[in-house]
């Protein structure tokens, strides 16, 4: 997923993307209930508004980022 998300991040400059290594930050993974990799979590105004688990193609990442 990282290459796909990186491409989208370059194109969608109005959205901030962050990567978290759940092995390095297990407390953050637990806080967000990450059980599967990859998981995308969309946060707006400090609240989770959407979640996607598993691989999704570039166009779907763009749609997800603006959902």
Protein Blocks (a to p, Z undefined) as FASTA:
>chain_A
ZZmmmmmmmmmmmbccddddfklmmmlmmmnopabdcdddddeehiafbdcedjddfklm
mmmmmZZ
